[in-house]
Amino acid sequence: MNVKKLMYAVAALAAGYAGVAVSATAKGPICETSAWVNSTTYYNCSGSSHTALDIGNASCNEWNHRAMLSGSYRYVFYGGCAAACNGSTCNGGAGNYYVVTGANGWDFRQLHFISNVSSGTATCDGCALGLVGGTGSATGPHSHSDNRQYGTRASAWYTSKGTTCGSSGYCGNIVGAPTL
């Protein structure tokens, strides 16, 4: 268990509560200044409901796809999908992805990347998870991120930080505050 999660657990137990959800800070997943938000609550910013954050940089199989949460978190890897830039049928549409599990049914997911030698379950802060790709049900290379409680997506995690279509998705910029 990492120090940050241990501190929250100790504080929760001291207060007489177990499984207290906390807010995290999420930075853009791509370390290239041209990375931008291309879908938020709606696909392509004007289509059907999406309720997640898609960030791309117009390239595939290049540039590291980074762990988004600031601080040391455990990223559990779900892989096995072949490299793809424009979709494939794999892992129920998620493609290669990572999950960070929080309390009270909360989790944070990063989907659709191409796995490489960096890919695998890890505890890290901003480490490389893979390459920008389009594995799973993706229409092109991008990073899909969502914050869910018991499987239901929440959009407030990125709208609370003012992240909108066209915002920067650069790894040095804060794009959201997911609940864990």
ZAROFI-934212 format. One line per 5 residues: number of its first residue (from 1); their letters; for each residue x negated, y negated, z negated of N, C-alpha, C, O, CB. Coordinates in steps of 0.2 Angstrom, whole numbers. Last residue first. Glycine has a CB too. Layout:
N
NUM) A) X Y Z X Y Z X Y Z X Y Z X Y Z | ...
This chain:
180
180) LTPAG) 57 -44 29 55 -38 28 57 -35 21 55 -30 19 47 -37 29 | 62 -56 41 64 -53 34 61 -46 34 62 -42 39 71 -53 32 | 52 -67 51 56 -61 50 57 -59 43 53 -61 39 54 -55 54 | 50 -81 57 50 -79 50 54 -73 49 60 -74 46 51 -85 45 | 41 -87 72 47 -85 68 45 -83 61 39 -83 59 50 -79 71
175) VINGC) 30 -92 78 36 -91 82 42 -89 78 48 -89 81 35 -86 88 | 16 -101 77 21 -98 73 27 -98 77 29 -103 80 22 -101 66 | 1 -99 87 7 -102 85 12 -98 82 13 -92 83 10 -105 92 | -9 -91 92 -11 -96 86 -5 -100 84 -5 -104 80 -16 -101 89 | -4 -83 102 -6 -80 96 -7 -85 90 -7 -83 84 -11 -75 97
170) YGSSG) 9 -91 112 1 -90 110 0 -88 103 4 -90 99 -2 -97 111 | 21 -94 117 20 -88 114 13 -86 112 11 -80 111 23 -82 118 | 29 -110 117 23 -106 118 23 -100 114 26 -99 108 17 -110 115 | 46 -110 124 41 -112 119 35 -107 120 35 -102 124 44 -110 112 | 55 -106 134 50 -110 136 45 -112 131 39 -115 132 53 -116 139
165) CTTGK) 68 -105 122 66 -103 129 61 -108 131 62 -114 131 71 -102 134 | 62 -108 105 67 -108 111 64 -106 117 58 -105 118 71 -115 112 | 60 -109 88 58 -106 94 63 -105 100 69 -103 98 55 -99 93 | 63 -115 76 64 -119 82 61 -116 88 60 -119 93 60 -125 81 | 63 -106 66 57 -110 67 57 -114 73 52 -117 75 51 -104 68
160) STYWA) 75 -101 66 74 -104 60 67 -108 61 66 -113 57 73 -100 54 | 75 -93 77 78 -99 78 77 -104 72 77 -110 73 86 -98 79 | 69 -81 72 65 -85 77 68 -92 78 65 -97 78 64 -82 84 | 78 -76 63 71 -75 61 66 -80 66 61 -82 64 68 -68 62 | 91 -76 68 89 -82 64 81 -82 62 78 -87 60 92 -82 57
155) SARTG) 95 -65 74 91 -70 78 88 -75 74 84 -79 76 96 -72 83 | 95 -47 71 96 -54 68 92 -59 72 86 -57 74 94 -55 61 | 102 -31 75 97 -37 76 99 -43 73 105 -45 73 96 -37 84 | 104 -17 65 108 -23 68 103 -29 69 100 -31 64 114 -25 64 | 97 -7 59 98 -6 66 102 -12 69 102 -12 75 102 0 67
150) YQRND) 96 -12 45 100 -6 47 102 -5 54 107 -3 56 106 -6 42 | 91 -26 52 93 -23 46 98 -18 47 103 -19 50 96 -29 41 | 77 -32 62 84 -28 61 85 -26 54 80 -25 50 84 -22 66 | 70 -41 74 70 -40 67 77 -38 65 82 -41 67 69 -47 63 | 59 -39 88 66 -40 85 65 -38 78 61 -34 76 71 -36 88
145) SHSHP) 51 -42 103 51 -42 96 58 -43 93 61 -48 95 46 -47 93 | 42 -38 118 49 -39 115 48 -38 107 45 -33 105 54 -33 118 | 31 -44 129 32 -42 122 39 -43 120 41 -49 120 26 -45 118 | 30 -39 146 32 -44 141 31 -40 134 31 -34 134 39 -47 142 | 33 -35 163 28 -35 158 30 -41 153 30 -47 155 21 -36 160
140) GTASG) 50 -31 167 43 -33 169 39 -34 163 41 -32 157 44 -41 172 | 61 -25 163 61 -27 170 55 -31 172 54 -33 177 67 -32 171 | 62 -10 153 59 -17 154 59 -19 161 58 -15 165 52 -18 151 | 64 2 144 69 -2 148 67 -9 149 69 -13 145 76 -1 145 | 47 8 145 54 8 142 58 4 147 57 4 153 54 6 135
135) TGGVL) 34 -4 147 36 3 146 43 3 143 45 -2 140 31 6 142 | 27 -16 152 34 -15 153 36 -8 152 40 -6 156 36 -18 160 | 14 -25 144 16 -20 149 24 -21 149 27 -25 146 14 -13 147 | -2 -30 137 5 -32 139 7 -27 144 4 -26 149 5 -39 141 | -9 -16 127 -10 -21 132 -2 -23 134 2 -20 134 -13 -18 139
130) GLACG) -11 -15 109 -11 -12 116 -12 -18 121 -14 -23 120 -5 -8 117 | -14 -21 97 -10 -15 97 -10 -12 104 -9 -6 104 -3 -17 95 | -27 -30 88 -24 -28 95 -20 -21 95 -23 -17 92 -30 -27 100 | -21 -38 73 -26 -34 77 -22 -32 84 -17 -33 85 -27 -27 73 | -15 -46 64 -17 -49 70 -21 -45 75 -24 -47 80 -20 -55 70
125) DCTAT) -20 -37 51 -18 -43 52 -20 -46 59 -26 -48 60 -21 -48 46 | -15 -19 47 -20 -25 50 -16 -31 50 -10 -32 48 -22 -23 57 | -15 -3 48 -13 -8 43 -18 -14 45 -24 -13 45 -14 -6 36 | -8 8 61 -14 4 58 -11 -1 53 -5 -3 53 -18 1 63 | -6 20 73 -3 17 67 -9 14 63 -15 17 63 0 23 62
120) GSSVN) -11 15 89 -11 20 84 -9 16 78 -10 10 77 -17 24 83 | -22 7 101 -16 9 99 -16 15 94 -20 20 95 -12 11 105 | -35 5 107 -33 1 100 -26 4 97 -25 3 92 -32 -6 102 | -35 12 119 -39 14 113 -38 11 107 -39 14 101 -46 13 115 | -18 9 123 -25 9 125 -28 12 119 -25 15 114 -28 3 127
115) SIFHL) -1 7 129 -6 9 124 -13 10 127 -14 11 133 -4 16 121 | 8 -7 134 4 -1 137 -1 1 131 -5 -3 129 1 -3 144 | 24 -11 126 17 -12 128 14 -6 131 16 0 130 13 -15 122 | 37 -12 121 36 -12 129 28 -12 131 27 -13 136 39 -17 132 | 39 -20 105 41 -15 111 37 -17 117 35 -22 119 48 -14 111
110) QRFDW) 39 -22 88 36 -24 94 36 -19 100 34 -14 98 29 -27 93 | 50 -25 74 48 -20 80 45 -25 85 47 -30 87 54 -16 83 | 54 -24 57 52 -28 63 48 -24 68 44 -20 66 47 -34 60 | 68 -20 46 61 -19 50 60 -24 55 64 -28 57 62 -12 53 | 77 -17 32 74 -22 36 68 -19 40 65 -15 37 72 -28 33
105) GNAGT) 83 -10 21 85 -8 28 82 -13 33 83 -12 39 92 -8 29 | 77 -15 9 84 -15 11 86 -14 18 90 -18 21 87 -22 9 | 61 -19 15 65 -17 10 72 -18 13 74 -21 18 64 -21 3 | 52 -14 30 53 -18 24 58 -15 19 59 -9 20 55 -26 26 | 41 -8 42 47 -7 38 46 -11 32 41 -12 28 47 0 36
100) VVYYN) 36 -11 58 34 -13 51 41 -12 47 45 -16 49 31 -20 51 | 33 -2 73 38 -4 68 34 -5 61 30 -2 59 44 2 67 | 29 -2 90 27 -2 83 33 -4 79 37 -8 81 21 -7 82 | 30 7 106 31 2 101 29 3 94 26 8 93 39 1 101 | 32 11 123 27 11 117 29 6 112 30 0 115 20 11 120
95) GAGGN) 50 11 125 43 12 128 39 13 122 41 16 117 41 5 132 | 63 9 122 59 5 118 52 5 121 47 1 120 58 7 111 | 71 19 128 71 12 131 66 7 128 64 2 130 78 9 131 | 69 31 122 76 27 121 76 20 124 80 16 122 78 27 114 | 56 34 126 57 32 119 64 28 118 64 23 115 52 28 116
90) CTSGN) 58 30 143 53 33 138 55 30 131 57 24 130 46 31 139 | 57 27 159 62 30 154 58 33 149 55 39 150 67 35 158 | 51 11 163 51 18 163 56 21 158 58 17 154 43 20 162 | 46 -5 169 51 -1 166 49 7 168 46 8 173 57 -2 169 | 35 -12 175 42 -13 177 47 -8 175 51 -7 179 42 -15 184
85) CAAAC) 23 -6 171 23 -14 171 31 -16 172 32 -21 171 19 -17 177 | 16 7 162 21 4 167 22 -3 166 21 -6 160 28 8 165 | 8 21 156 7 14 158 13 13 163 14 16 168 0 13 161 | 19 33 148 13 32 153 14 24 154 19 21 153 15 36 159 | 21 35 130 24 33 137 18 31 141 13 28 139 28 27 136
80) GGYFV) 17 38 118 18 43 122 20 41 129 21 46 133 23 48 119 | 22 31 102 20 30 109 22 36 113 27 40 112 12 30 109 | 24 22 89 28 27 92 26 26 100 28 21 103 36 25 91 | 15 17 74 15 18 81 20 23 84 20 29 81 8 19 84 | 18 6 61 18 13 63 20 13 71 24 10 73 24 16 59
75) YRYSG) 8 -5 53 12 -5 60 12 3 62 6 6 63 8 -9 65 | 8 -13 38 7 -7 41 11 -6 47 17 -7 47 9 -1 36 | -1 -29 36 5 -25 37 4 -18 40 -1 -18 44 11 -29 40 | -8 -43 30 -10 -36 31 -3 -32 31 0 -32 25 -15 -34 27 | -4 -58 39 -6 -54 33 -6 -47 35 -5 -45 41 0 -55 28
70) SLMAR) 8 -62 51 2 -65 47 2 -61 40 6 -61 37 3 -72 46 | 13 -51 64 14 -53 57 8 -56 54 3 -52 54 18 -48 53 | 10 -46 77 12 -53 76 13 -56 69 12 -62 68 19 -54 79 | -3 -39 85 1 -38 79 3 -45 77 -1 -49 76 -2 -34 73 | -5 -42 103 -7 -43 96 -1 -41 91 5 -42 92 -10 -49 94
65) HNWEN) -11 -36 117 -4 -37 114 -5 -37 106 -7 -31 104 2 -32 116 | -24 -42 127 -22 -39 121 -15 -41 119 -13 -47 118 -27 -39 115 | -25 -42 144 -24 -46 138 -21 -42 132 -15 -39 133 -19 -53 139 | -16 -32 155 -21 -36 154 -20 -39 147 -14 -39 144 -22 -41 159 | -5 -25 160 -11 -21 159 -17 -25 158 -22 -23 159 -12 -17 165
60) CSANG) 1 -40 169 2 -33 166 -4 -29 165 -9 -30 169 7 -29 171 | 7 -57 167 2 -52 169 3 -45 166 7 -45 161 -6 -54 167 | 15 -67 163 15 -66 170 9 -61 172 7 -61 178 14 -72 174 | 16 -67 149 11 -72 152 10 -70 159 5 -72 162 4 -70 148 | 30 -67 137 26 -65 143 21 -70 145 21 -75 143 30 -63 149
55) IDLAT) 41 -62 125 36 -67 127 32 -64 132 30 -58 131 32 -69 120 | 57 -62 118 53 -59 123 48 -64 125 49 -70 126 57 -57 130 | 66 -58 104 61 -63 107 57 -59 112 53 -55 110 57 -66 101 | 84 -55 103 77 -53 102 73 -59 105 75 -63 109 75 -46 104 | 97 -55 108 96 -56 101 89 -53 99 88 -49 94 101 -52 97
50) HSSGS) 105 -53 119 99 -50 119 97 -50 111 94 -45 109 94 -54 123 | 119 -55 130 117 -55 123 110 -51 123 110 -45 126 122 -52 118 | 116 -61 147 120 -57 142 116 -57 135 110 -59 135 121 -50 144 | 108 -76 151 112 -71 153 116 -68 147 118 -71 143 107 -65 156 | 99 -86 148 106 -88 150 110 -83 151 116 -84 153 105 -93 156
45) CNYYT) 86 -81 145 89 -88 141 95 -90 144 98 -95 141 84 -93 143 | 84 -69 148 82 -74 153 85 -81 151 86 -85 155 84 -72 160 | 97 -64 137 92 -62 142 90 -68 147 95 -71 149 94 -56 146 | 99 -74 122 101 -71 128 96 -69 133 90 -72 133 106 -77 132 | 90 -77 112 97 -74 110 100 -71 116 104 -66 116 101 -79 107
40) TSNVW) 77 -76 122 79 -76 115 86 -73 114 86 -67 115 79 -84 113 | 64 -75 134 71 -73 132 72 -74 125 67 -72 121 73 -65 134 | 52 -81 136 56 -80 142 63 -77 140 67 -77 145 53 -76 147 | 39 -90 129 45 -87 127 50 -87 133 52 -92 136 49 -90 121 | 23 -88 136 28 -92 134 34 -87 133 34 -81 134 30 -96 140
35) ASTEC) 5 -90 138 10 -86 136 16 -90 134 16 -95 130 8 -81 130 | -6 -98 141 0 -98 146 6 -94 144 10 -93 147 -3 -96 153 | -16 -95 132 -12 -101 131 -6 -102 135 -1 -106 134 -16 -107 132 | -16 -79 125 -18 -83 131 -13 -89 130 -7 -88 129 -16 -79 137 | -14 -68 116 -19 -73 115 -21 -76 121 -27 -76 123 -25 -70 111
30) IPGKA) 2 -64 111 -2 -64 117 -7 -70 116 -5 -76 115 1 -65 123 | 12 -65 101 9 -59 102 3 -59 107 0 -54 108 13 -53 103 | 14 -79 89 14 -76 96 10 -70 97 5 -69 94 13 -81 101 | 17 -74 72 14 -78 77 15 -75 84 17 -69 84 6 -79 75 | 28 -74 58 26 -71 64 23 -76 69 26 -81 70 32 -68 68
25) TASVA) 29 -71 41 27 -76 46 25 -73 52 20 -68 52 22 -82 44 | 42 -65 31 35 -65 33 34 -71 38 39 -74 40 34 -58 37 | 52 -64 16 51 -67 23 43 -67 24 39 -68 20 53 -75 23 | 58 -49 8 55 -55 8 54 -58 15 55 -54 20 48 -54 5 | 69 -39 -2 67 -42 5 64 -48 4 66 -53 0 73 -42 10
20) VGAYG) 66 -28 -15 68 -35 -13 65 -37 -6 59 -36 -5 65 -40 -19 | 66 -15 -21 68 -16 -14 70 -23 -12 75 -24 -9 73 -12 -12 | 73 -18 -37 69 -14 -33 71 -15 -26 77 -16 -25 69 -6 -35 | 73 -28 -52 76 -27 -45 71 -22 -41 65 -23 -42 78 -33 -41 | 67 -34 -63 73 -29 -64 76 -27 -57 81 -23 -58 78 -32 -69
15) AALAA) 56 -41 -62 63 -45 -62 69 -40 -63 74 -42 -64 64 -49 -56 | 47 -32 -61 47 -36 -67 53 -40 -67 56 -41 -73 41 -41 -66 | 50 -27 -48 51 -23 -54 51 -27 -60 55 -25 -64 46 -17 -54 | 46 -39 -40 53 -36 -40 55 -32 -46 60 -32 -49 54 -32 -34 | 32 -39 -43 37 -45 -45 44 -43 -45 48 -45 -50 36 -51 -40
10) VAYML) 28 -27 -38 27 -28 -45 32 -34 -47 35 -33 -52 20 -30 -46 | 31 -29 -24 34 -24 -28 34 -25 -35 39 -24 -39 31 -17 -26 | 23 -40 -21 30 -41 -21 34 -36 -24 39 -37 -28 33 -41 -13 | 10 -34 -23 12 -40 -27 20 -41 -27 23 -42 -32 9 -46 -24 | 11 -24 -13 10 -22 -20 13 -28 -24 16 -27 -29 3 -20 -21
5) KKVNM) 11 -32 -1 17 -28 -3 17 -26 -10 22 -26 -13 17 -22 2 | -2 -38 -3 4 -42 -2 10 -38 -4 14 -41 -8 4 -45 5 | -11 -26 -3 -10 -30 -9 -4 -35 -9 -1 -36 -14 -16 -35 -9 | -3 -11 4 -7 -17 4 -6 -22 -1 -1 -21 -5 -6 -21 11 | -4 6 0 0 0 0 -5 -6 0 -9 -6 -4 5 0 -6
